[in-house]
Amino acid sequence: MTSRRPYHHGDLRAELLSRAEETLRERGAGALSLRELARDIGVSPAAPSRHFRTKQALLDALALTGFERLADVIAASQRDAGASFPERLDAAARAYVDFAMTNAALLDLMFSVKHSADAAEVLGGAVHRWSDLLLGVIAEGQREGEVRAGPMERVALPVFAALHGYAGLAVSGFLPPEAMTDGLTDVIASTLRGCAPDPAQG
């Protein structure tokens, strides 16, 4: 008579997400399987369906936790940052790139996976939380006269593009070692020059 694996296993949802993130980091999203996760954790094959009915639901949940964690690290970076725009942007930029390099596979999933319609609203809120934090830094810089005037979408887009682009290059291993040493500092300096007020506007 064979023993039956347990249906419940403590905080199964959290454990599934944790093990799924390990698999994502080690083997990529294509290797994720609810059945394999159940086997790894030691629960019945049907147990994960109580929390994730499909693999897509699992991917959506992983993306959501990623955006929530990213927002937390951006917020934390601002608590110890200085009051000026350059100091606050520097802190946010380094927090973003550090998150990207530490969680490369997760970040790729967050921004590239085609999310389900059911998850779109929740994920949208999570995306807005972290991006709104960075937009808030830029908006405050505009109010203080440290950032050039203009529509927020035009001022902010180069900032987001520079940080995400640098993070992508760094994670891919494309950058040579000498560029990694001072590369982020140079990108931040270039971004700050792009954000600087236009003397003609003064």
C-alpha positions in Angstrom: 0.0 0.0 0.0 1.6 3.3 -1.1 1.6 6.3 1.2 -0.2 9.4 0.1 1.6 12.7 0.0 0.0 15.4 2.1 -2.4 17.9 0.4 -1.5 20.8 2.7 2.1 21.7 3.5 2.3 24.7 5.9 2.2 28.0 4.0 2.1 26.2 0.6 1.6 29.3 -1.5 4.7 31.0 -0.1 6.7 27.8 -0.5 5.6 27.3 -4.0 6.6 30.9 -4.9 9.9 30.5 -3.2 10.7 27.2 -5.0 9.4 28.6 -8.3 11.8 31.6 -8.0 14.7 29.3 -7.4 13.8 27.3 -10.5 13.3 30.6 -12.5 16.8 31.7 -11.4 18.5 28.4 -12.1 16.7 27.1 -15.2 14.4 29.8 -16.6 10.6 30.2 -16.9 10.3 27.4 -19.4 11.4 24.9 -16.7 8.6 25.8 -14.3 5.9 23.2 -13.8 3.3 23.0 -11.1 3.6 19.2 -11.0 7.4 19.4 -10.5 7.1 22.0 -7.8 4.6 19.8 -6.0 7.1 16.9 -6.2 10.0 19.1 -5.0 8.1 20.4 -2.0 6.6 17.0 -1.2 2.9 17.5 -1.6 0.3 15.9 -3.9 0.2 17.0 -7.5 -3.2 18.6 -7.0 -2.1 20.7 -4.0 -0.7 23.7 -6.0 -4.0 24.1 -7.8 -5.6 25.5 -4.6 -3.3 28.6 -5.1 -2.4 28.6 -8.8 -4.8 27.0 -11.3 -2.4 27.3 -14.1 1.3 28.0 -14.8 0.4 31.4 -16.0 -1.2 32.2 -12.7 2.1 31.2 -11.0 4.1 33.4 -13.4 1.7 36.3 -12.7 2.2 35.8 -8.9 6.0 35.8 -9.3 5.8 39.0 -11.3 3.6 40.6 -8.7 6.0 39.7 -5.8 8.9 41.1 -7.9 7.2 44.4 -8.5 6.3 44.7 -4.8 9.9 44.0 -3.8 11.2 46.5 -6.3 8.9 49.2 -4.9 10.1 48.3 -1.4 13.8 48.7 -2.3 13.2 52.0 -4.1 11.2 53.3 -1.1 14.0 52.2 1.3 16.6 53.9 -0.8 14.9 57.3 -0.3 14.7 57.0 3.5 18.5 57.4 3.7 19.0 59.6 0.7 19.9 63.3 0.9 17.4 66.0 0.2 18.7 67.1 -3.2 17.5 65.7 -6.5 21.0 64.4 -7.5 21.3 62.5 -4.2 17.8 61.1 -4.4 18.1 60.0 -8.0 21.5 58.4 -7.3 20.0 56.4 -4.4 17.0 55.3 -6.5 19.1 54.4 -9.5 21.6 52.3 -7.5 18.7 50.5 -5.7 17.1 49.7 -9.0 20.2 48.4 -10.7 21.2 46.4 -7.6 17.7 44.8 -7.6 18.1 44.0 -11.3 21.4 42.4 -11.0 20.4 40.4 -7.9 17.1 39.3 -9.5 17.9 39.2 -13.2 15.6 36.3 -14.2 12.8 37.7 -12.1 13.1 41.2 -13.6 13.0 39.7 -17.1 9.8 37.9 -16.1 8.3 41.0 -14.6 8.8 43.1 -17.8 8.6 40.6 -20.6 6.0 37.9 -19.8 2.6 38.2 -21.3 0.4 38.4 -18.2 -3.1 37.0 -18.0 -6.1 39.3 -18.3 -7.1 38.4 -14.7 -3.8 39.6 -13.3 -3.6 42.8 -15.4 -5.3 45.1 -12.9 -3.3 43.9 -9.8 0.0 43.9 -11.7 -0.8 47.4 -13.0 -1.1 48.7 -9.5 2.2 47.1 -8.5 4.0 48.5 -11.5 2.7 52.0 -10.8 3.8 51.8 -7.2 7.5 51.5 -8.0 7.4 53.8 -11.0 5.4 56.4 -9.1 8.2 56.5 -6.5 10.7 57.4 -9.1 8.3 59.8 -10.8 7.9 61.4 -7.4 11.6 62.0 -7.1 11.6 63.7 -10.5 8.5 65.8 -9.8 10.0 67.0 -6.5 13.1 68.0 -8.4 11.0 70.0 -10.8 9.2 71.8 -7.9 12.6 72.6 -6.4 13.9 73.9 -9.7 16.5 71.1 -9.9 15.0 69.4 -12.9 14.1 71.0 -16.3 10.5 72.0 -16.8 8.3 70.0 -19.2 5.8 67.2 -19.4 6.6 64.5 -16.9 6.5 61.7 -19.5 9.2 63.5 -21.6 11.4 64.3 -18.7 11.1 60.9 -17.0 11.3 58.6 -20.1 15.1 59.1 -20.6 15.7 58.4 -16.9 13.8 55.1 -17.0 15.3 54.1 -20.3 18.9 54.8 -19.1 18.5 52.8 -15.8 16.7 49.8 -17.4 19.1 49.8 -20.4 22.2 49.8 -18.2 20.8 47.1 -15.9 20.0 45.0 -19.0 23.6 45.4 -20.3 25.1 44.7 -16.9 23.0 41.5 -16.3 23.7 40.2 -19.8 27.5 40.3 -19.2 27.8 42.5 -22.3 29.7 45.2 -20.4 33.5 44.8 -20.1 34.9 44.7 -16.5 36.3 48.3 -16.8 32.9 49.6 -17.8 31.3 47.8 -14.8 33.5 49.7 -12.3 32.3 53.2 -13.1 29.6 52.5 -15.6 26.6 53.2 -13.3 28.2 56.4 -12.0 28.7 57.6 -15.5 25.1 56.7 -16.5 23.7 58.6 -13.5 25.9 61.6 -14.2 24.7 61.6 -17.8 21.1 61.3 -16.7 21.4 64.2 -14.3 22.8 66.3 -17.1 19.8 65.4 -19.1 17.5 66.4 -16.3 19.2 69.7 -15.6 17.2 72.9 -16.0 17.6 74.7 -19.3 19.3 78.1 -18.6 16.9 79.6 -21.3 13.9 78.5 -19.1 15.3 80.4 -16.1 
